[in-house]
Amino acid sequence: MKASSLRLRIALLSVAISGLVLAAFGGASWYLLYRQKIEAVDTELRALGTRHPGWLASRANFDRFGTSLKFIFGEEHTTE
């Protein structure tokens, strides 16, 4: 009976370690993708600011910029 109990413990430990590794990989992947999207928006803002300093001053251009952000990040990230 001791052998099966040891086997069970080893199997459960293997499952726990595998789950932790997968969770860590998923969390790291999510974080890296999130940072990449933030960097893309920052780069685009810097490029717009250096090319056209007064571009965001008009309301139409600001609305178009908001539409672009919705396209990049999806509709669930609206601030309205």
mmCIF file of the N, C-alpha and C atoms, coordinates in Angstrom:
data_MODEL
# 
_entry.id   MODEL 
# 
loop_
_atom_site.group_PDB 
_atom_site.id 
_atom_site.type_symbol 
_atom_site.label_atom_id 
_atom_site.label_alt_id 
_atom_site.label_comp_id 
_atom_site.label_asym_id 
_atom_site.label_entity_id 
_atom_site.label_seq_id 
_atom_site.pdbx_PDB_ins_code 
_atom_site.Cartn_x 
_atom_site.Cartn_y 
_atom_site.Cartn_z 
_atom_site.occupancy 
_atom_site.B_iso_or_equiv 
_atom_site.pdbx_formal_charge 
_atom_site.auth_seq_id 
_atom_site.auth_comp_id 
_atom_site.auth_asym_id 
_atom_site.auth_atom_id 
_atom_site.pdbx_PDB_model_num 
ATOM 1   N N  . MET A 1 1  ? 0.814   -1.190 0.000   1.00 0.00 ? 1  MET A N  1 
ATOM 2   C CA . MET A 1 1  ? 0.000   0.000  0.000   1.00 0.00 ? 1  MET A CA 1 
ATOM 3   C C  . MET A 1 1  ? 0.866   1.266  0.000   1.00 0.00 ? 1  MET A C  1 
ATOM 4   N N  . LYS A 1 2  ? 2.040   1.184  0.583   1.00 0.00 ? 2  LYS A N  1 
ATOM 5   C CA . LYS A 1 2  ? 2.936   2.338  0.613   1.00 0.00 ? 2  LYS A CA 1 
ATOM 6   C C  . LYS A 1 2  ? 3.361   2.768  -0.784  1.00 0.00 ? 2  LYS A C  1 
ATOM 7   N N  . ALA A 1 3  ? 3.580   1.833  -1.685  1.00 0.00 ? 3  ALA A N  1 
ATOM 8   C CA . ALA A 1 3  ? 4.059   2.157  -3.020  1.00 0.00 ? 3  ALA A CA 1 
ATOM 9   C C  . ALA A 1 3  ? 3.038   2.988  -3.789  1.00 0.00 ? 3  ALA A C  1 
ATOM 10  N N  . SER A 1 4  ? 1.770   2.640  -3.707  1.00 0.00 ? 4  SER A N  1 
ATOM 11  C CA . SER A 1 4  ? 0.761   3.409  -4.441  1.00 0.00 ? 4  SER A CA 1 
ATOM 12  C C  . SER A 1 4  ? 0.595   4.797  -3.816  1.00 0.00 ? 4  SER A C  1 
ATOM 13  N N  . SER A 1 5  ? 0.738   4.913  -2.523  1.00 0.00 ? 5  SER A N  1 
ATOM 14  C CA . SER A 1 5  ? 0.654   6.210  -1.878  1.00 0.00 ? 5  SER A CA 1 
ATOM 15  C C  . SER A 1 5  ? 1.811   7.109  -2.337  1.00 0.00 ? 5  SER A C  1 
ATOM 16  N N  . LEU A 1 6  ? 2.990   6.556  -2.445  1.00 0.00 ? 6  LEU A N  1 
ATOM 17  C CA . LEU A 1 6  ? 4.144   7.307  -2.937  1.00 0.00 ? 6  LEU A CA 1 
ATOM 18  C C  . LEU A 1 6  ? 3.926   7.702  -4.394  1.00 0.00 ? 6  LEU A C  1 
ATOM 19  N N  . ARG A 1 7  ? 3.384   6.785  -5.181  1.00 0.00 ? 7  ARG A N  1 
ATOM 20  C CA . ARG A 1 7  ? 3.100   7.089  -6.592  1.00 0.00 ? 7  ARG A CA 1 
ATOM 21  C C  . ARG A 1 7  ? 2.069   8.210  -6.699  1.00 0.00 ? 7  ARG A C  1 
ATOM 22  N N  . LEU A 1 8  ? 1.081   8.164  -5.859  1.00 0.00 ? 8  LEU A N  1 
ATOM 23  C CA . LEU A 1 8  ? 0.058   9.196  -5.874  1.00 0.00 ? 8  LEU A CA 1 
ATOM 24  C C  . LEU A 1 8  ? 0.660   10.550 -5.512  1.00 0.00 ? 8  LEU A C  1 
ATOM 25  N N  . ARG A 1 9  ? 1.501   10.603 -4.518  1.00 0.00 ? 9  ARG A N  1 
ATOM 26  C CA . ARG A 1 9  ? 2.143   11.854 -4.132  1.00 0.00 ? 9  ARG A CA 1 
ATOM 27  C C  . ARG A 1 9  ? 3.027   12.405 -5.240  1.00 0.00 ? 9  ARG A C  1 
ATOM 28  N N  . ILE A 1 10 ? 3.759   11.524 -5.887  1.00 0.00 ? 10 ILE A N  1 
ATOM 29  C CA . ILE A 1 10 ? 4.623   11.952 -6.988  1.00 0.00 ? 10 ILE A CA 1 
ATOM 30  C C  . ILE A 1 10 ? 3.781   12.483 -8.144  1.00 0.00 ? 10 ILE A C  1 
ATOM 31  N N  . ALA A 1 11 ? 2.682   11.807 -8.445  1.00 0.00 ? 11 ALA A N  1 
ATOM 32  C CA . ALA A 1 11 ? 1.800   12.263 -9.527  1.00 0.00 ? 11 ALA A CA 1 
ATOM 33  C C  . ALA A 1 11 ? 1.186   13.622 -9.195  1.00 0.00 ? 11 ALA A C  1 
ATOM 34  N N  . LEU A 1 12 ? 0.733   13.798 -7.967  1.00 0.00 ? 12 LEU A N  1 
ATOM 35  C CA . LEU A 1 12 ? 0.147   15.076 -7.576  1.00 0.00 ? 12 LEU A CA 1 
ATOM 36  C C  . LEU A 1 12 ? 1.185   16.199 -7.581  1.00 0.00 ? 12 LEU A C  1 
ATOM 37  N N  . LEU A 1 13 ? 2.380   15.887 -7.141  1.00 0.00 ? 13 LEU A N  1 
ATOM 38  C CA . LEU A 1 13 ? 3.447   16.879 -7.175  1.00 0.00 ? 13 LEU A CA 1 
ATOM 39  C C  . LEU A 1 13 ? 3.783   17.266 -8.615  1.00 0.00 ? 13 LEU A C  1 
ATOM 40  N N  . SER A 1 14 ? 3.814   16.305 -9.505  1.00 0.00 ? 14 SER A N  1 
ATOM 41  C CA . SER A 1 14 ? 4.084   16.584 -10.918 1.00 0.00 ? 14 SER A CA 1 
ATOM 42  C C  . SER A 1 14 ? 2.998   17.468 -11.519 1.00 0.00 ? 14 SER A C  1 
ATOM 43  N N  . VAL A 1 15 ? 1.749   17.182 -11.180 1.00 0.00 ? 15 VAL A N  1 
ATOM 44  C CA . VAL A 1 15 ? 0.639   17.994 -11.680 1.00 0.00 ? 15 VAL A CA 1 
ATOM 45  C C  . VAL A 1 15 ? 0.742   19.422 -11.143 1.00 0.00 ? 15 VAL A C  1 
ATOM 46  N N  . ALA A 1 16 ? 1.063   19.560 -9.863  1.00 0.00 ? 16 ALA A N  1 
ATOM 47  C CA . ALA A 1 16 ? 1.170   20.891 -9.258  1.00 0.00 ? 16 ALA A CA 1 
ATOM 48  C C  . ALA A 1 16 ? 2.311   21.698 -9.886  1.00 0.00 ? 16 ALA A C  1 
ATOM 49  N N  . ILE A 1 17 ? 3.445   21.070 -10.081 1.00 0.00 ? 17 ILE A N  1 
ATOM 50  C CA . ILE A 1 17 ? 4.587   21.770 -10.682 1.00 0.00 ? 17 ILE A CA 1 
ATOM 51  C C  . ILE A 1 17 ? 4.281   22.162 -12.122 1.00 0.00 ? 17 ILE A C  1 
ATOM 52  N N  . SER A 1 18 ? 3.661   21.247 -12.869 1.00 0.00 ? 18 SER A N  1 
ATOM 53  C CA . SER A 1 18 ? 3.307   21.556 -14.259 1.00 0.00 ? 18 SER A CA 1 
ATOM 54  C C  . SER A 1 18 ? 2.309   22.709 -14.319 1.00 0.00 ? 18 SER A C  1 
ATOM 55  N N  . GLY A 1 19 ? 1.340   22.708 -13.419 1.00 0.00 ? 19 GLY A N  1 
ATOM 56  C CA . GLY A 1 19 ? 0.361   23.796 -13.385 1.00 0.00 ? 19 GLY A CA 1 
ATOM 57  C C  . GLY A 1 19 ? 0.996   25.130 -13.068 1.00 0.00 ? 19 GLY A C  1 
ATOM 58  N N  . LEU A 1 20 ? 1.917   25.146 -12.116 1.00 0.00 ? 20 LEU A N  1 
ATOM 59  C CA . LEU A 1 20 ? 2.610   26.383 -11.778 1.00 0.00 ? 20 LEU A CA 1 
ATOM 60  C C  . LEU A 1 20 ? 3.457   26.897 -12.937 1.00 0.00 ? 20 LEU A C  1 
ATOM 61  N N  . VAL A 1 21 ? 4.122   25.987 -13.626 1.00 0.00 ? 21 VAL A N  1 
ATOM 62  C CA . VAL A 1 21 ? 4.949   26.387 -14.771 1.00 0.00 ? 21 VAL A CA 1 
ATOM 63  C C  . VAL A 1 21 ? 4.066   26.968 -15.873 1.00 0.00 ? 21 VAL A C  1 
ATOM 64  N N  . LEU A 1 22 ? 2.941   26.320 -16.160 1.00 0.00 ? 22 LEU A N  1 
ATOM 65  C CA . LEU A 1 22 ? 2.041   26.826 -17.196 1.00 0.00 ? 22 LEU A CA 1 
ATOM 66  C C  . LEU A 1 22 ? 1.436   28.168 -16.806 1.00 0.00 ? 22 LEU A C  1 
ATOM 67  N N  . ALA A 1 23 ? 1.057   28.328 -15.548 1.00 0.00 ? 23 ALA A N  1 
ATOM 68  C CA . ALA A 1 23 ? 0.503   29.603 -15.087 1.00 0.00 ? 23 ALA A CA 1 
ATOM 69  C C  . ALA A 1 23 ? 1.546   30.712 -15.181 1.00 0.00 ? 23 ALA A C  1 
ATOM 70  N N  . ALA A 1 24 ? 2.782   30.420 -14.813 1.00 0.00 ? 24 ALA A N  1 
ATOM 71  C CA . ALA A 1 24 ? 3.851   31.416 -14.897 1.00 0.00 ? 24 ALA A CA 1 
ATOM 72  C C  . ALA A 1 24 ? 4.114   31.794 -16.352 1.00 0.00 ? 24 ALA A C  1 
ATOM 73  N N  . PHE A 1 25 ? 4.126   30.824 -17.240 1.00 0.00 ? 25 PHE A N  1 
ATOM 74  C CA . PHE A 1 25 ? 4.341   31.099 -18.661 1.00 0.00 ? 25 PHE A CA 1 
ATOM 75  C C  . PHE A 1 25 ? 3.204   31.949 -19.221 1.00 0.00 ? 25 PHE A C  1 
ATOM 76  N N  . GLY A 1 26 ? 1.978   31.621 -18.862 1.00 0.00 ? 26 GLY A N  1 
ATOM 77  C CA . GLY A 1 26 ? 0.834   32.403 -19.334 1.00 0.00 ? 26 GLY A CA 1 
ATOM 78  C C  . GLY A 1 26 ? 0.875   33.829 -18.813 1.00 0.00 ? 26 GLY A C  1 
ATOM 79  N N  . GLY A 1 27 ? 1.212   34.000 -17.535 1.00 0.00 ? 27 GLY A N  1 
ATOM 80  C CA . GLY A 1 27 ? 1.303   35.342 -16.967 1.00 0.00 ? 27 GLY A CA 1 
ATOM 81  C C  . GLY A 1 27 ? 2.403   36.166 -17.613 1.00 0.00 ? 27 GLY A C  1 
ATOM 82  N N  . ALA A 1 28 ? 3.542   35.548 -17.829 1.00 0.00 ? 28 ALA A N  1 
ATOM 83  C CA . ALA A 1 28 ? 4.651   36.255 -18.473 1.00 0.00 ? 28 ALA A CA 1 
ATOM 84  C C  . ALA A 1 28 ? 4.304   36.631 -19.912 1.00 0.00 ? 28 ALA A C  1 
ATOM 85  N N  . SER A 1 29 ? 3.647   35.736 -20.622 1.00 0.00 ? 29 SER A N  1 
ATOM 86  C CA . SER A 1 29 ? 3.242   36.020 -22.004 1.00 0.00 ? 29 SER A CA 1 
ATOM 87  C C  . SER A 1 29 ? 2.254   37.171 -22.046 1.00 0.00 ? 29 SER A C  1 
ATOM 88  N N  . TRP A 1 30 ? 1.271   37.160 -21.138 1.00 0.00 ? 30 TRP A N  1 
ATOM 89  C CA . TRP A 1 30 ? 0.278   38.233 -21.103 1.00 0.00 ? 30 TRP A CA 1 
ATOM 90  C C  . TRP A 1 30 ? 0.960   39.568 -20.826 1.00 0.00 ? 30 TRP A C  1 
ATOM 91  N N  . TYR A 1 31 ? 1.854   39.589 -19.857 1.00 0.00 ? 31 TYR A N  1 
ATOM 92  C CA . TYR A 1 31 ? 2.538   40.829 -19.499 1.00 0.00 ? 31 TYR A CA 1 
ATOM 93  C C  . TYR A 1 31 ? 3.363   41.369 -20.665 1.00 0.00 ? 31 TYR A C  1 
ATOM 94  N N  . LEU A 1 32 ? 4.083   40.488 -21.349 1.00 0.00 ? 32 LEU A N  1 
ATOM 95  C CA . LEU A 1 32 ? 4.910   40.936 -22.470 1.00 0.00 ? 32 LEU A CA 1 
ATOM 96  C C  . LEU A 1 32 ? 4.059   41.484 -23.613 1.00 0.00 ? 32 LEU A C  1 
ATOM 97  N N  . LEU A 1 33 ? 2.938   40.832 -23.904 1.00 0.00 ? 33 LEU A N  1 
ATOM 98  C CA . LEU A 1 33 ? 2.048   41.334 -24.953 1.00 0.00 ? 33 LEU A CA 1 
ATOM 99  C C  . LEU A 1 33 ? 1.431   42.674 -24.553 1.00 0.00 ? 33 LEU A C  1 
ATOM 100 N N  . TYR A 1 34 ? 1.065   42.806 -23.293 1.00 0.00 ? 34 TYR A N  1 
ATOM 101 C CA . TYR A 1 34 ? 0.511   44.064 -22.795 1.00 0.00 ? 34 TYR A CA 1 
ATOM 102 C C  . TYR A 1 34 ? 1.525   45.192 -22.948 1.00 0.00 ? 34 TYR A C  1 
ATOM 103 N N  . ARG A 1 35 ? 2.758   44.941 -22.537 1.00 0.00 ? 35 ARG A N  1 
ATOM 104 C CA . ARG A 1 35 ? 3.802   45.960 -22.651 1.00 0.00 ? 35 ARG A CA 1 
ATOM 105 C C  . ARG A 1 35 ? 4.078   46.322 -24.112 1.00 0.00 ? 35 ARG A C  1 
ATOM 106 N N  . GLN A 1 36 ? 4.000   45.319 -24.997 1.00 0.00 ? 36 GLN A N  1 
ATOM 107 C CA . GLN A 1 36 ? 4.231   45.577 -26.419 1.00 0.00 ? 36 GLN A CA 1 
ATOM 108 C C  . GLN A 1 36 ? 3.152   46.511 -26.972 1.00 0.00 ? 36 GLN A C  1 
ATOM 109 N N  . LYS A 1 37 ? 1.906   46.289 -26.585 1.00 0.00 ? 37 LYS A N  1 
ATOM 110 C CA . LYS A 1 37 ? 0.832   47.168 -27.057 1.00 0.00 ? 37 LYS A CA 1 
ATOM 111 C C  . LYS A 1 37 ? 1.004   48.587 -26.525 1.00 0.00 ? 37 LYS A C  1 
ATOM 112 N N  . ILE A 1 38 ? 1.380   48.715 -25.270 1.00 0.00 ? 38 ILE A N  1 
ATOM 113 C CA . ILE A 1 38 ? 1.608   50.040 -24.696 1.00 0.00 ? 38 ILE A CA 1 
ATOM 114 C C  . ILE A 1 38 ? 2.755   50.743 -25.416 1.00 0.00 ? 38 ILE A C  1 
ATOM 115 N N  . GLU A 1 39 ? 3.811   50.018 -25.697 1.00 0.00 ? 39 GLU A N  1 
ATOM 116 C CA . GLU A 1 39 ? 4.940   50.600 -26.418 1.00 0.00 ? 39 GLU A CA 1 
ATOM 117 C C  . GLU A 1 39 ? 4.541   51.035 -27.825 1.00 0.00 ? 39 GLU A C  1 
ATOM 118 N N  . ALA A 1 40 ? 3.677   50.252 -28.488 1.00 0.00 ? 40 ALA A N  1 
ATOM 119 C CA . ALA A 1 40 ? 3.233   50.616 -29.832 1.00 0.00 ? 40 ALA A CA 1 
ATOM 120 C C  . ALA A 1 40 ? 2.446   51.925 -29.803 1.00 0.00 ? 40 ALA A C  1 
ATOM 121 N N  . VAL A 1 41 ? 1.578   52.079 -28.815 1.00 0.00 ? 41 VAL A N  1 
ATOM 122 C CA . VAL A 1 41 ? 0.820   53.323 -28.701 1.00 0.00 ? 41 VAL A CA 1 
ATOM 123 C C  . VAL A 1 41 ? 1.745   54.484 -28.372 1.00 0.00 ? 41 VAL A C  1 
ATOM 124 N N  . ASP A 1 42 ? 2.683   54.287 -27.469 1.00 0.00 ? 42 ASP A N  1 
ATOM 125 C CA . ASP A 1 42 ? 3.638   55.344 -27.126 1.00 0.00 ? 42 ASP A CA 1 
ATOM 126 C C  . ASP A 1 42 ? 4.453   55.772 -28.345 1.00 0.00 ? 42 ASP A C  1 
ATOM 127 N N  . THR A 1 43 ? 4.890   54.804 -29.115 1.00 0.00 ? 43 THR A N  1 
ATOM 128 C CA . THR A 1 43 ? 5.666   55.111 -30.318 1.00 0.00 ? 43 THR A CA 1 
ATOM 129 C C  . THR A 1 43 ? 4.834   55.900 -31.310 1.00 0.00 ? 43 THR A C  1 
ATOM 130 N N  . GLU A 1 44 ? 3.584   55.504 -31.488 1.00 0.00 ? 44 GLU A N  1 
ATOM 131 C CA . GLU A 1 44 ? 2.697   56.214 -32.411 1.00 0.00 ? 44 GLU A CA 1 
ATOM 132 C C  . GLU A 1 44 ? 2.434   57.641 -31.931 1.00 0.00 ? 44 GLU A C  1 
ATOM 133 N N  . LEU A 1 45 ? 2.242   57.816 -30.636 1.00 0.00 ? 45 LEU A N  1 
ATOM 134 C CA . LEU A 1 45 ? 2.027   59.159 -30.096 1.00 0.00 ? 45 LEU A CA 1 
ATOM 135 C C  . LEU A 1 45 ? 3.261   60.039 -30.284 1.00 0.00 ? 45 LEU A C  1 
ATOM 136 N N  . ARG A 1 46 ? 4.427   59.464 -30.031 1.00 0.00 ? 46 ARG A N  1 
ATOM 137 C CA . ARG A 1 46 ? 5.656   60.236 -30.232 1.00 0.00 ? 46 ARG A CA 1 
ATOM 138 C C  . ARG A 1 46 ? 5.824   60.621 -31.697 1.00 0.00 ? 46 ARG A C  1 
ATOM 139 N N  . ALA A 1 47 ? 5.529   59.686 -32.592 1.00 0.00 ? 47 ALA A N  1 
ATOM 140 C CA . ALA A 1 47 ? 5.659   59.968 -34.022 1.00 0.00 ? 47 ALA A CA 1 
ATOM 141 C C  . ALA A 1 47 ? 4.676   61.060 -34.445 1.00 0.00 ? 47 ALA A C  1 
ATOM 142 N N  . LEU A 1 48 ? 3.438   60.998 -33.957 1.00 0.00 ? 48 LEU A N  1 
ATOM 143 C CA . LEU A 1 48 ? 2.458   62.041 -34.287 1.00 0.00 ? 48 LEU A CA 1 
ATOM 144 C C  . LEU A 1 48 ? 2.887   63.389 -33.728 1.00 0.00 ? 48 LEU A C  1 
ATOM 145 N N  . GLY A 1 49 ? 3.416   63.376 -32.526 1.00 0.00 ? 49 GLY A N  1 
ATOM 146 C CA . GLY A 1 49 ? 3.842   64.627 -31.902 1.00 0.00 ? 49 GLY A CA 1 
ATOM 147 C C  . GLY A 1 49 ? 5.012   65.283 -32.604 1.00 0.00 ? 49 GLY A C  1 
ATOM 148 N N  . THR A 1 50 ? 5.920   64.500 -33.112 1.00 0.00 ? 50 THR A N  1 
ATOM 149 C CA . THR A 1 50 ? 7.083   65.088 -33.789 1.00 0.00 ? 50 THR A CA 1 
ATOM 150 C C  . THR A 1 50 ? 6.770   65.486 -35.220 1.00 0.00 ? 50 THR A C  1 
ATOM 151 N N  . ARG A 1 51 ? 5.899   64.742 -35.887 1.00 0.00 ? 51 ARG A N  1 
ATOM 152 C CA . ARG A 1 51 ? 5.566   65.074 -37.275 1.00 0.00 ? 51 ARG A CA 1 
ATOM 153 C C  . ARG A 1 51 ? 4.600   66.250 -37.365 1.00 0.00 ? 51 ARG A C  1 
ATOM 154 N N  . HIS A 1 52 ? 3.563   66.217 -36.527 1.00 0.00 ? 52 HIS A N  1 
ATOM 155 C CA . HIS A 1 52 ? 2.497   67.217 -36.599 1.00 0.00 ? 52 HIS A CA 1 
ATOM 156 C C  . HIS A 1 52 ? 2.192   67.723 -35.194 1.00 0.00 ? 52 HIS A C  1 
ATOM 157 N N  . PRO A 1 53 ? 2.922   68.710 -34.718 1.00 0.00 ? 53 PRO A N  1 
ATOM 158 C CA . PRO A 1 53 ? 2.722   69.157 -33.330 1.00 0.00 ? 53 PRO A CA 1 
ATOM 159 C C  . PRO A 1 53 ? 1.303   69.660 -33.043 1.00 0.00 ? 53 PRO A C  1 
ATOM 160 N N  . GLY A 1 54 ? 0.644   70.277 -33.990 1.00 0.00 ? 54 GLY A N  1 
ATOM 161 C CA . GLY A 1 54 ? -0.697  70.800 -33.758 1.00 0.00 ? 54 GLY A CA 1 
ATOM 162 C C  . GLY A 1 54 ? -1.801  69.891 -34.248 1.00 0.00 ? 54 GLY A C  1 
ATOM 163 N N  . TRP A 1 55 ? -1.469  68.669 -34.609 1.00 0.00 ? 55 TRP A N  1 
ATOM 164 C CA . TRP A 1 55 ? -2.442  67.772 -35.238 1.00 0.00 ? 55 TRP A CA 1 
ATOM 165 C C  . TRP A 1 55 ? -3.589  67.429 -34.312 1.00 0.00 ? 55 TRP A C  1 
ATOM 166 N N  . LEU A 1 56 ? -3.318  67.177 -33.040 1.00 0.00 ? 56 LEU A N  1 
ATOM 167 C CA . LEU A 1 56 ? -4.379  66.780 -32.121 1.00 0.00 ? 56 LEU A CA 1 
ATOM 168 C C  . LEU A 1 56 ? -5.192  67.966 -31.599 1.00 0.00 ? 56 LEU A C  1 
ATOM 169 N N  . ALA A 1 57 ? -4.836  69.174 -32.010 1.00 0.00 ? 57 ALA A N  1 
ATOM 170 C CA . ALA A 1 57 ? -5.538  70.339 -31.499 1.00 0.00 ? 57 ALA A CA 1 
ATOM 171 C C  . ALA A 1 57 ? -6.969  70.421 -32.016 1.00 0.00 ? 57 ALA A C  1 
ATOM 172 N N  . SER A 1 58 ? -7.216  69.996 -33.236 1.00 0.00 ? 58 SER A N  1 
ATOM 173 C CA . SER A 1 58 ? -8.580  70.070 -33.759 1.00 0.00 ? 58 SER A CA 1 
ATOM 174 C C  . SER A 1 58 ? -9.398  68.874 -33.283 1.00 0.00 ? 58 SER A C  1 
ATOM 175 N N  . ARG A 1 59 ? -10.673 69.072 -33.104 1.00 0.00 ? 59 ARG A N  1 
ATOM 176 C CA . ARG A 1 59 ? -11.576 68.043 -32.565 1.00 0.00 ? 59 ARG A CA 1 
ATOM 177 C C  . ARG A 1 59 ? -11.699 66.852 -33.519 1.00 0.00 ? 59 ARG A C  1 
ATOM 178 N N  . ALA A 1 60 ? -11.723 67.088 -34.821 1.00 0.00 ? 60 ALA A N  1 
ATOM 179 C CA . ALA A 1 60 ? -11.880 66.000 -35.783 1.00 0.00 ? 60 ALA A CA 1 
ATOM 180 C C  . ALA A 1 60 ? -10.699 65.040 -35.725 1.00 0.00 ? 60 ALA A C  1 
ATOM 181 N N  . ASN A 1 61 ? -9.510  65.592 -35.639 1.00 0.00 ? 61 ASN A N  1 
ATOM 182 C CA . ASN A 1 61 ? -8.329  64.735 -35.562 1.00 0.00 ? 61 ASN A CA 1 
ATOM 183 C C  . ASN A 1 61 ? -8.288  63.967 -34.248 1.00 0.00 ? 61 ASN A C  1 
ATOM 184 N N  . PHE A 1 62 ? -8.728  64.587 -33.158 1.00 0.00 ? 62 PHE A N  1 
ATOM 185 C CA . PHE A 1 62 ? -8.759  63.902 -31.871 1.00 0.00 ? 62 PHE A CA 1 
ATOM 186 C C  . PHE A 1 62 ? -9.755  62.746 -31.901 1.00 0.00 ? 62 PHE A C  1 
ATOM 187 N N  . ASP A 1 63 ? -10.903 62.936 -32.551 1.00 0.00 ? 63 ASP A N  1 
ATOM 188 C CA . ASP A 1 63 ? -11.885 61.856 -32.690 1.00 0.00 ? 63 ASP A CA 1 
ATOM 189 C C  . ASP A 1 63 ? -11.322 60.710 -33.531 1.00 0.00 ? 63 ASP A C  1 
ATOM 190 N N  . ARG A 1 64 ? -10.611 61.052 -34.582 1.00 0.00 ? 64 ARG A N  1 
ATOM 191 C CA . ARG A 1 64 ? -9.994  60.023 -35.417 1.00 0.00 ? 64 ARG A CA 1 
ATOM 192 C C  . ARG A 1 64 ? -8.927  59.260 -34.632 1.00 0.00 ? 64 ARG A C  1 
ATOM 193 N N  . PHE A 1 65 ? -8.207  59.967 -33.766 1.00 0.00 ? 65 PHE A N  1 
ATOM 194 C CA . PHE A 1 65 ? -7.217  59.319 -32.917 1.00 0.00 ? 65 PHE A CA 1 
ATOM 195 C C  . PHE A 1 65 ? -7.897  58.356 -31.947 1.00 0.00 ? 65 PHE A C  1 
ATOM 196 N N  . GLY A 1 66 ? -9.029  58.768 -31.369 1.00 0.00 ? 66 GLY A N  1 
ATOM 197 C CA . GLY A 1 66 ? -9.789  57.886 -30.486 1.00 0.00 ? 66 GLY A CA 1 
ATOM 198 C C  . GLY A 1 66 ? -10.282 56.643 -31.215 1.00 0.00 ? 66 GLY A C  1 
ATOM 199 N N  . THR A 1 67 ? -10.707 56.802 -32.450 1.00 0.00 ? 67 THR A N  1 
ATOM 200 C CA . THR A 1 67 ? -11.133 55.657 -33.254 1.00 0.00 ? 67 THR A CA 1 
ATOM 201 C C  . THR A 1 67 ? -9.963  54.713 -33.505 1.00 0.00 ? 67 THR A C  1 
ATOM 202 N N  . SER A 1 68 ? -8.785  55.278 -33.742 1.00 0.00 ? 68 SER A N  1 
ATOM 203 C CA . SER A 1 68 ? -7.597  54.439 -33.953 1.00 0.00 ? 68 SER A CA 1 
ATOM 204 C C  . SER A 1 68 ? -7.260  53.649 -32.698 1.00 0.00 ? 68 SER A C  1 
ATOM 205 N N  . LEU A 1 69 ? -7.376  54.275 -31.532 1.00 0.00 ? 69 LEU A N  1 
ATOM 206 C CA . LEU A 1 69 ? -7.112  53.566 -30.283 1.00 0.00 ? 69 LEU A CA 1 
ATOM 207 C C  . LEU A 1 69 ? -8.110  52.436 -30.066 1.00 0.00 ? 69 LEU A C  1 
ATOM 208 N N  . LYS A 1 70 ? -9.373  52.671 -30.403 1.00 0.00 ? 70 LYS A N  1 
ATOM 209 C CA . LYS A 1 70 ? -10.375 51.613 -30.282 1.00 0.00 ? 70 LYS A CA 1 
ATOM 210 C C  . LYS A 1 70 ? -10.046 50.445 -31.212 1.00 0.00 ? 70 LYS A C  1 
ATOM 211 N N  . PHE A 1 71 ? -9.537  50.770 -32.397 1.00 0.00 ? 71 PHE A N  1 
ATOM 212 C CA . PHE A 1 71 ? -9.173  49.710 -33.333 1.00 0.00 ? 71 PHE A CA 1 
ATOM 213 C C  . PHE A 1 71 ? -7.997  48.900 -32.794 1.00 0.00 ? 71 PHE A C  1 
ATOM 214 N N  . ILE A 1 72 ? -7.027  49.564 -32.191 1.00 0.00 ? 72 ILE A N  1 
ATOM 215 C CA . ILE A 1 72 ? -5.846  48.868 -31.684 1.00 0.00 ? 72 ILE A CA 1 
ATOM 216 C C  . ILE A 1 72 ? -6.189  48.022 -30.472 1.00 0.00 ? 72 ILE A C  1 
ATOM 217 N N  . PHE A 1 73 ? -6.911  48.590 -29.504 1.00 0.00 ? 73 PHE A N  1 
ATOM 218 C CA . PHE A 1 73 ? -7.155  47.901 -28.245 1.00 0.00 ? 73 PHE A CA 1 
ATOM 219 C C  . PHE A 1 73 ? -8.512  47.233 -28.147 1.00 0.00 ? 73 PHE A C  1 
ATOM 220 N N  . GLY A 1 74 ? -9.390  47.457 -29.086 1.00 0.00 ? 74 GLY A N  1 
ATOM 221 C CA . GLY A 1 74 ? -10.708 46.842 -29.041 1.00 0.00 ? 74 GLY A CA 1 
ATOM 222 C C  . GLY A 1 74 ? -11.730 47.763 -28.401 1.00 0.00 ? 74 GLY A C  1 
ATOM 223 N N  . GLU A 1 75 ? -12.971 47.439 -28.583 1.00 0.00 ? 75 GLU A N  1 
ATOM 224 C CA . GLU A 1 75 ? -14.063 48.274 -28.108 1.00 0.00 ? 75 GLU A CA 1 
ATOM 225 C C  . GLU A 1 75 ? -14.212 48.264 -26.597 1.00 0.00 ? 75 GLU A C  1 
ATOM 226 N N  . GLU A 1 76 ? -13.757 47.222 -25.903 1.00 0.00 ? 76 GLU A N  1 
ATOM 227 C CA . GLU A 1 76 ? -13.967 47.134 -24.463 1.00 0.00 ? 76 GLU A CA 1 
ATOM 228 C C  . GLU A 1 76 ? -13.117 48.118 -23.681 1.00 0.00 ? 76 GLU A C  1 
ATOM 229 N N  . HIS A 1 77 ? -12.179 48.791 -24.321 1.00 0.00 ? 77 HIS A N  1 
ATOM 230 C CA . HIS A 1 77 ? -11.310 49.732 -23.623 1.00 0.00 ? 77 HIS A CA 1 
ATOM 231 C C  . HIS A 1 77 ? -11.720 51.186 -23.856 1.00 0.00 ? 77 HIS A C  1 
ATOM 232 N N  . THR A 1 78 ? -12.977 51.419 -24.137 1.00 0.00 ? 78 THR A N  1 
ATOM 233 C CA . THR A 1 78 ? -13.415 52.802 -24.348 1.00 0.00 ? 78 THR A CA 1 
ATOM 234 C C  . THR A 1 78 ? -13.438 53.536 -23.013 1.00 0.00 ? 78 THR A C  1 
ATOM 235 N N  . THR A 1 79 ? -13.246 54.827 -23.053 1.00 0.00 ? 79 THR A N  1 
ATOM 236 C CA . THR A 1 79 ? -13.240 55.633 -21.835 1.00 0.00 ? 79 THR A CA 1 
ATOM 237 C C  . THR A 1 79 ? -14.493 56.473 -21.718 1.00 0.00 ? 79 THR A C  1 
ATOM 238 N N  . GLU A 1 80 ? -15.452 56.278 -22.575 1.00 0.00 ? 80 GLU A N  1 
ATOM 239 C CA . GLU A 1 80 ? -16.675 57.085 -22.575 1.00 0.00 ? 80 GLU A CA 1 
ATOM 240 C C  . GLU A 1 80 ? -17.661 56.583 -21.568 1.00 0.00 ? 80 GLU A C  1 
# 
